[in-house]
């Protein structure tokens, strides 16, 4: 008992001082031996090791660990790593994994699994070899021999750094001829071609065909290794069924398709059309509040759709940029405000420029400079609001759990209509003496 406690204290000091080295030491062991060590470790120690494990090793260990050891380990994982590990698991292990995921991490993992249709992320396989760059050649060769029975690809092994970013590739011939004691970083080829997980299937096929490669590693936008896409799968156009199962497990990827049933399409669309009807009445109510000024200056009715329409167009531009950023995971945590400021600034500048052009046209058309000024002020206000709304609405909808692609445009149209009508007619009331 005393010896066991002493050994545990020694392991604790080792993990505390260098969890990365501890993780790499486990990777170099046979899977059975590494699991025996992990099962004896307290949860706080094993949870410190797991974030530094290579994905294949981490998934293999998680499949065999008892369920009670999983919660503290999973809480330390980054969402990207959690999603990548989940894709490596067997169906039985996935269920255990998902049940033990914290609620916040489960939602983030769902987002990382929702790759677009026909993207590299949807078609990639997780059957690949990868090692950390500081692993010695002899340890890598030993591990490959242990994994040979699992029929992993035998031509290449990929090399990652301590954050699982792809940094190189190793040819098996180079590995066998290298000195056993040198690290893989001294043997690997650093110029490695990879494809982004969001790259379209046709583009991936074109890149592989041009280079005459039979496969290529798939990475996320930060360069982390996720899997392997094969040319034969691109040719057949078969999507990875395991990925689809994962998305269904989380409720992702089951939305309406082109040939969905009429009833299903109505169920998906009707609620948002009803919401759109309510919001349209809201915009109409704003106009109704200014019936008096419109009756006095009927020419205002000519410019209402111009101001609202320009706001809608500007908001749609901002919405398209932000929607793409959401899909491509370009918005990192804490950068929402930065994006809002940028889109608001673009909207304000566009509003001033378009407002000046519209003011000049209104002045020449109606012969009233004050009408041009009112139009310019309203245009500036509406395009500024449109830029902010185009950025804020999809991010807010996503945070609330709604589909941004389906709901954002309806809300955006309401915002630009109401702000456009309110600002234009409000300025008209303010300057009505000069307009009459």
SVG drawing of the C-alpha trace seen along z (x, -y; Angstrom):
<svg xmlns="http://www.w3.org/2000/svg" viewBox="-54 -76 75 84">
<polyline fill="none" stroke="black" stroke-width="0.4" points="0.0,0.0 2.8,-2.4 4.7,-1.5 1.5,-2.2 1.0,-5.6 4.7,-6.5 4.4,-5.5 1.2,-7.5 2.9,-10.5 5.8,-10.1 3.3,-9.9 1.5,-13.0 4.7,-15.0 5.5,-13.8 2.1,-14.8 2.1,-18.1 5.5,-19.1 5.1,-18.0 1.6,-16.7 2.7,-16.7 5.5,-14.3 3.3,-12.2 0.8,-12.0 3.5,-11.1 4.8,-8.4 1.4,-6.8 1.1,-6.9 4.3,-4.9 3.0,-2.0 0.9,0.8 -2.8,-0.1 -3.5,2.5 -0.6,1.3 -1.6,-2.4 -5.2,-1.6 -4.0,0.2 -2.1,-2.9 -5.0,-5.2 -7.5,-3.1 -5.3,-3.3 -4.9,-7.1 -7.2,-9.4 -9.6,-11.4 -7.7,-14.7 -4.5,-13.2 -6.0,-11.4 -8.0,-14.6 -4.7,-16.6 -3.2,-14.1 -6.0,-13.7 -5.9,-17.2 -2.3,-16.4 -3.0,-13.0 -3.0,-12.3 -6.6,-11.8 -6.3,-8.1 -4.8,-7.3 -7.3,-9.5 -10.3,-7.8 -8.9,-4.3 -8.5,-5.0 -11.9,-6.7 -13.6,-3.6 -12.3,-1.4 -12.3,-3.6 -15.2,-3.1 -18.0,-5.7 -17.3,-7.2 -13.9,-8.3 -15.2,-10.2 -16.8,-13.4 -13.6,-15.1 -11.7,-14.1 -14.4,-15.5 -14.7,-18.7 -11.0,-19.6 -11.4,-18.9 -11.7,-21.7 -14.9,-21.4 -12.8,-20.7 -10.9,-17.9 -14.1,-16.5 -15.7,-16.4 -12.7,-14.8 -12.5,-12.1 -16.2,-11.4 -15.8,-10.7 -13.1,-8.0 -15.4,-6.1 -17.5,-3.0 -21.3,-3.5 -21.5,-2.0 -18.7,-4.2 -20.2,-7.3 -23.4,-6.8 -21.4,-6.6 -19.3,-9.6 -22.3,-11.8 -24.1,-10.9 -21.2,-12.1 -20.6,-15.4 -21.3,-18.6 -24.3,-20.4 -22.2,-23.4 -19.6,-21.2 -22.2,-19.0 -23.7,-22.0 -20.2,-23.1 -19.4,-19.6 -22.6,-19.5 -21.6,-22.6 -18.2,-21.2 -19.8,-18.0 -22.3,-19.9 -20.1,-20.1 -21.8,-21.3 -23.1,-18.8 -20.4,-17.6 -17.6,-19.0 -14.3,-17.3 -15.4,-17.1 -18.5,-15.1 -16.5,-12.6 -13.3,-12.1 -12.3,-8.9 -10.7,-8.8 -8.7,-5.7 -5.2,-7.2 -1.8,-7.2 -0.6,-10.3 2.1,-10.9 3.5,-13.9 6.6,-15.4 8.8,-14.8 8.1,-11.0 11.3,-9.0 11.4,-6.9 11.8,-3.6 8.6,-4.4 6.7,-5.2 7.8,-2.0 6.8,0.0 3.4,-1.6 2.8,-1.0 3.6,2.7 1.0,2.8 -1.6,1.1 -0.9,3.3 -3.7,5.7 -6.2,2.8 -5.4,2.3 -4.4,-1.4 -3.1,-2.9 0.5,-1.8 2.0,-4.3 2.1,-7.5 1.9,-8.7 1.1,-12.3 2.9,-14.3 1.2,-16.9 2.5,-19.3 1.3,-19.5 -2.0,-21.3 -2.7,-18.6 -1.9,-20.9 -0.6,-19.2 3.1,-19.9 4.4,-17.1 4.1,-13.7 6.4,-10.6 6.9,-8.1 7.2,-4.6 10.5,-4.0 12.0,-7.1 10.8,-6.0 12.4,-2.5 15.7,-3.9 16.0,-6.6 18.1,-6.3 15.9,-4.9 16.7,-7.6 15.9,-10.7 12.5,-12.4 10.0,-12.3 10.5,-16.1 14.0,-15.2 12.5,-12.7 9.2,-14.2 8.6,-16.1 7.3,-19.5 5.8,-20.5 2.5,-18.6 -0.6,-19.2 -3.9,-19.3 -7.5,-20.2 -9.8,-22.4 -12.7,-20.5 -15.1,-22.9 -13.6,-22.6 -16.1,-21.5 -15.9,-17.9 -15.3,-19.0 -12.4,-21.3 -10.9,-18.5 -11.1,-16.0 -9.5,-18.6 -6.6,-19.2 -6.0,-15.5 -6.2,-14.8 -3.8,-17.6 -1.3,-16.3 -2.0,-12.6 -2.5,-11.9 -4.7,-9.0 -5.5,-10.7 -5.0,-13.9 -5.2,-14.9 -8.2,-17.0 -7.7,-19.9 -9.9,-22.4 -9.5,-26.2 -6.8,-26.3 -4.8,-23.5 -5.7,-20.7 -5.7,-17.3 -9.2,-15.8 -9.1,-12.9 -8.2,-11.6 -10.1,-12.0 -9.6,-9.4 -9.8,-9.9 -11.8,-6.7 -14.5,-8.1 -14.6,-11.4 -15.1,-9.5 -18.0,-7.4 -19.5,-10.4 -20.3,-8.4 -20.6,-10.3 -19.3,-8.9 -22.3,-7.3 -20.7,-7.5 -20.6,-11.3 -24.3,-11.4 -25.1,-9.2 -23.2,-11.5 -25.2,-14.5 -28.5,-12.7 -27.4,-11.8 -27.3,-15.5 -30.3,-16.5 -28.1,-18.1 -28.4,-17.6 -32.1,-16.6 -33.6,-19.7 -35.7,-20.1 -34.4,-18.9 -35.5,-19.7 -37.8,-16.6 -39.0,-16.6 -42.7,-15.8 -45.2,-18.7 -46.3,-18.2 -42.7,-18.4 -42.0,-21.5 -45.1,-23.2 -44.2,-22.3 -40.7,-23.9 -41.8,-27.0 -45.3,-28.0 -44.2,-29.1 -41.7,-31.6 -44.2,-32.9 -46.6,-33.5 -43.8,-35.4 -43.1,-37.3 -46.7,-38.3 -46.7,-39.7 -43.5,-41.7 -44.9,-43.1 -47.9,-44.4 -45.4,-46.0 -43.7,-47.8 -47.1,-48.9 -48.0,-50.2 -45.0,-52.5 -46.2,-54.0 -49.7,-54.3 -48.3,-56.5 -47.2,-59.0 -50.4,-59.2 -50.7,-62.9 -47.3,-63.9 -47.7,-61.6 -51.1,-63.2 -49.5,-66.6 -46.4,-65.7 -47.4,-62.9 -44.0,-62.8 -42.7,-61.1 -44.4,-57.9 -42.1,-57.7 -39.0,-57.5 -40.3,-55.1 -39.5,-51.9 -36.2,-53.4 -34.9,-53.9 -36.3,-50.6 -35.0,-48.7 -31.5,-50.0 -31.4,-49.1 -32.6,-45.6 -29.9,-45.2 -27.1,-46.4 -28.3,-44.2 -28.4,-41.2 -24.8,-41.8 -23.7,-41.9 -25.9,-38.8 -24.3,-36.8 -20.8,-37.6 -21.6,-36.7 -23.5,-33.5 -20.4,-32.4 -18.3,-33.2 -20.5,-31.1 -20.5,-28.1 -16.7,-28.3 -16.1,-28.8 -14.2,-32.1 -15.7,-33.8 -13.6,-32.9 -14.9,-33.2 -14.9,-36.8 -14.8,-38.2 -18.5,-38.9 -18.2,-42.5 -15.3,-43.0 -17.4,-41.8 -20.3,-44.0 -18.1,-47.1 -16.7,-46.2 -20.1,-45.7 -21.6,-48.7 -18.7,-50.9 -19.1,-49.5 -22.9,-50.2 -22.3,-53.8 -19.9,-54.6 -22.1,-53.1 -25.0,-55.0 -23.3,-58.3 -22.1,-57.7 -25.4,-56.3 -27.3,-59.0 -25.4,-61.8 -26.1,-60.3 -29.8,-59.8 -30.0,-63.4 -28.6,-64.8 -31.1,-62.8 -34.0,-63.9 -32.9,-67.5 -32.7,-67.5 -36.0,-65.6 -38.1,-67.5 -36.2,-70.8 -36.1,-70.8 -32.7,-70.5 -34.3,-69.8 -36.0,-66.7 -32.6,-65.5 -31.2,-66.1 -34.0,-64.1 -33.4,-61.2 -29.7,-61.3 -30.1,-61.3 -32.6,-58.4 -30.4,-56.4 -27.4,-56.8 -29.4,-55.7 -31.0,-52.8 -27.8,-51.4 -25.9,-51.7 -28.7,-49.8 -28.7,-47.3 -25.0,-46.6 -25.4,-46.0 -28.5,-43.9 -27.0,-41.8 -24.2,-40.8 -26.1,-40.6 -29.2,-38.7 -27.5,-35.4 -25.1,-35.3 -28.0,-35.8 -30.2,-33.3 -27.4,-30.7 -26.9,-31.4 -30.6,-30.9 -30.6,-27.6 -32.5,-28.6 -31.3,-28.0 -29.7,-31.3 -30.2,-30.6 -34.0,-30.1 -34.8,-32.8 -32.3,-35.7 -33.6,-37.1 -37.1,-37.5 -36.0,-39.4 -33.5,-41.5 -36.2,-42.6 -38.4,-43.7 -35.5,-45.7 -34.6,-47.5 -38.2,-48.3 -39.1,-49.7 -35.8,-51.6 -36.1,-52.9 -39.7,-54.0 -39.2,-55.4 -36.1,-57.4 -37.3,-58.8 -40.8,-59.8 -39.3,-61.0 -36.9,-63.4 -39.7,-64.5 -41.8,-65.5 -38.8,-67.3 -38.2,-69.3 -41.8,-69.5 -41.9,-73.3 -39.0,-73.3 -40.6,-70.5 -44.0,-72.1"/>
</svg>
